[in-house]
Each structure stands twice: as structure tokens, then as C-alpha cells.
Amino acid sequence: MIVNLTKDGWDVIYHRAHALLAAQLGGHWRRADFPVRFYKTIAAISHHDDLEKEWKGNNLTESGAPLDFTLRHLVTIKEV
């Protein structure tokens, strides 16, 4: 998951939601600038995070904060 600390708590974005948003943005590509394989490109964008882990197990740090995927390598298995 993608985690951003805010003044009021956390913004948590699941990888698949991020990929679908990216595809929606790609859908607004100017027609004149479409890549040769536009529809395949949009399909690839929408599935680029499909192999990320689903929401299973404990995805919290030892202190109880949501664990951003970019920080997973910094914690031990006991913390995760």
C-alpha cells in the first residue's frame, strides 16, 4: 500500500486503486498524441500493480502506523 502522513492521520492507497487511477488519467491522453498501441498501453497501466500483495497479514509498523511499501525493507519480520 502507498501511505502518506497527513496532519489529520493517514492517506492509504492500495496498489490496485493506484493502478486504476493511473489508467483513468491515461484515458485522457490527447487523441493526436495516442501511442501506436493505445488500448494495450491503457490495459498495461491498469494492471501494472496486480502482483503487489493483497491486503493480507499485518501491514502495520511496530508502533501501529500503516506500513508504506517503500519502507518494507527497513523493518524486520517481527515488526511486520
Phi and psi restraints in degrees (value plus and minus 20) as a CYANA .aco file:
   2 ILE   PHI    -121.1   -81.1
   2 ILE   PSI     106.1   146.1
   3 VAL   PHI    -143.9  -103.9
   3 VAL   PSI     110.1   150.1
   4 ASN   PHI    -146.5  -106.5
   4 ASN   PSI     106.7   146.7
   5 LEU   PHI     -95.4   -55.4
   5 LEU   PSI     112.8   152.8
   6 THR   PHI    -141.0  -101.0
   6 THR   PSI     152.0   192.0
   7 LYS   PHI     -86.5   -46.5
   7 LYS   PSI     -42.4    -2.4
   8 ASP   PHI    -123.8   -83.8
   8 ASP   PSI     -19.3    20.7
   9 GLY   PHI     128.4   168.4
   9 GLY   PSI    -141.3  -101.3
  10 TRP   PHI    -155.2  -115.2
  10 TRP   PSI     124.3   164.3
  11 ASP   PHI    -123.4   -83.4
  11 ASP   PSI      99.5   139.5
  12 VAL   PHI    -136.4   -96.4
  12 VAL   PSI     104.2   144.2
  13 ILE   PHI    -142.2  -102.2
  13 ILE   PSI     102.3   142.3
  14 TYR   PHI     -95.1   -55.1
  14 TYR   PSI     129.0   169.0
  15 HIS   PHI     -77.7   -37.7
  15 HIS   PSI     -62.3   -22.3
  16 ARG   PHI     -87.2   -47.2
  16 ARG   PSI     -55.7   -15.7
  17 ALA   PHI     -84.9   -44.9
  17 ALA   PSI     -59.4   -19.4
  18 HIS   PHI     -81.8   -41.8
  18 HIS   PSI     -62.8   -22.8
  19 ALA   PHI     -85.6   -45.6
  19 ALA   PSI     -60.9   -20.9
  20 LEU   PHI     -86.8   -46.8
  20 LEU   PSI     -58.4   -18.4
  21 LEU   PHI     -83.7   -43.7
  21 LEU   PSI     -61.9   -21.9
  22 ALA   PHI     -79.8   -39.8
  22 ALA   PSI     -59.9   -19.9
  23 ALA   PHI     -86.9   -46.9
  23 ALA   PSI     -58.7   -18.7
  24 GLN   PHI     -82.7   -42.7
  24 GLN   PSI     -61.3   -21.3
  25 LEU   PHI     -83.8   -43.8
  25 LEU   PSI     -62.1   -22.1
  26 GLY   PHI     -81.5   -41.5
  26 GLY   PSI     -49.8    -9.8
  27 GLY   PHI     -85.9   -45.9
  27 GLY   PSI     -33.7     6.3
  28 HIS   PHI    -115.8   -75.8
  28 HIS   PSI      -8.2    31.8
  29 TRP   PHI     -75.7   -35.7
  29 TRP   PSI     116.4   156.4
  30 ARG   PHI     -84.5   -44.5
  30 ARG   PSI     111.4   151.4
  31 ARG   PHI     -74.5   -34.5
  31 ARG   PSI     -57.3   -17.3
  32 ALA   PHI     -85.1   -45.1
  32 ALA   PSI     -42.7    -2.7
  33 ASP   PHI    -126.3   -86.3
  33 ASP   PSI      -9.3    30.7
  34 PHE   PHI     -73.8   -33.8
  34 PHE   PSI     117.7   157.7
  35 PRO   PHI     -89.5   -49.5
  35 PRO   PSI     143.4   183.4
  36 VAL   PHI     -75.7   -35.7
  36 VAL   PSI     -62.6   -22.6
  37 ARG   PHI    -127.9   -87.9
  37 ARG   PSI      40.9    80.9
  38 PHE   PHI     -75.5   -35.5
  38 PHE   PSI     -72.1   -32.1
  39 TYR   PHI     -86.4   -46.4
  39 TYR   PSI     -56.3   -16.3
  40 LYS   PHI     -87.7   -47.7
  40 LYS   PSI     -55.2   -15.2
  41 THR   PHI     -84.1   -44.1
  41 THR   PSI     -66.0   -26.0
  42 ILE   PHI     -83.6   -43.6
  42 ILE   PSI     -60.6   -20.6
  43 ALA   PHI     -81.6   -41.6
  43 ALA   PSI     -63.3   -23.3
  44 ALA   PHI     -84.0   -44.0
  44 ALA   PSI     -61.8   -21.8
  45 ILE   PHI     -80.6   -40.6
  45 ILE   PSI     -64.2   -24.2
  46 SER   PHI     -88.9   -48.9
  46 SER   PSI     -38.6     1.4
  47 HIS   PHI    -133.6   -93.6
  47 HIS   PSI      -9.3    30.7
  48 HIS   PHI     -88.8   -48.8
  48 HIS   PSI     -35.0     5.0
  49 ASP   PHI    -134.1   -94.1
  49 ASP   PSI      -2.8    37.2
  50 ASP   PHI     -81.2   -41.2
  50 ASP   PSI     -45.7    -5.7
  51 LEU   PHI    -107.7   -67.7
  51 LEU   PSI     -23.1    16.9
  52 GLU   PHI     -87.4   -47.4
  52 GLU   PSI     132.2   172.2
  53 LYS   PHI     -82.0   -42.0
  53 LYS   PSI     121.5   161.5
  54 GLU   PHI     -91.6   -51.6
  54 GLU   PSI     152.1   192.1
  55 TRP   PHI     -94.6   -54.6
  55 TRP   PSI      65.7   105.7
  56 LYS   PHI    -151.6  -111.6
  56 LYS   PSI     130.8   170.8
  57 GLY   PHI      54.0    94.0
  57 GLY   PSI    -185.1  -145.1
  58 ASN   PHI    -117.5   -77.5
  58 ASN   PSI      90.5   130.5
  59 ASN   PHI    -127.4   -87.4
  59 ASN   PSI      20.6    60.6
  60 LEU   PHI    -139.3   -99.3
  60 LEU   PSI     131.7   171.7
  61 THR   PHI     -95.6   -55.6
  61 THR   PSI     153.2   193.2
  62 GLU   PHI     -78.7   -38.7
  62 GLU   PSI     -51.8   -11.8
  63 SER   PHI    -104.4   -64.4
  63 SER   PSI     -21.8    18.2
  64 GLY   PHI      76.1   116.1
  64 GLY   PSI     -16.4    23.6
  65 ALA   PHI    -100.8   -60.8
  65 ALA   PSI     129.9   169.9
  66 PRO   PHI     -82.5   -42.5
  66 PRO   PSI     121.8   161.8
  67 LEU   PHI    -116.5   -76.5
  67 LEU   PSI      92.7   132.7
  68 ASP   PHI     -88.1   -48.1
  68 ASP   PSI     120.2   160.2
  69 PHE   PHI     -79.8   -39.8
  69 PHE   PSI     -46.7    -6.7
  70 THR   PHI     -95.5   -55.5
  70 THR   PSI     -33.4     6.6
  71 LEU   PHI    -123.8   -83.8
  71 LEU   PSI     -23.7    16.3
  72 ARG   PHI     -75.7   -35.7
  72 ARG   PSI     -55.5   -15.5
  73 HIS   PHI     -91.7   -51.7
  73 HIS   PSI     -32.1     7.9
  74 LEU   PHI    -110.7   -70.7
  74 LEU   PSI     -27.4    12.6
  75 VAL   PHI    -134.5   -94.5
  75 VAL   PSI     136.6   176.6
  76 THR   PHI    -105.8   -65.8
  76 THR   PSI     146.0   186.0
  77 ILE   PHI     -78.6   -38.6
  77 ILE   PSI     -56.8   -16.8
  78 LYS   PHI     -81.7   -41.7
  78 LYS   PSI     -53.0   -13.0
  79 GLU   PHI     -96.6   -56.6
  79 GLU   PSI     -47.5    -7.5
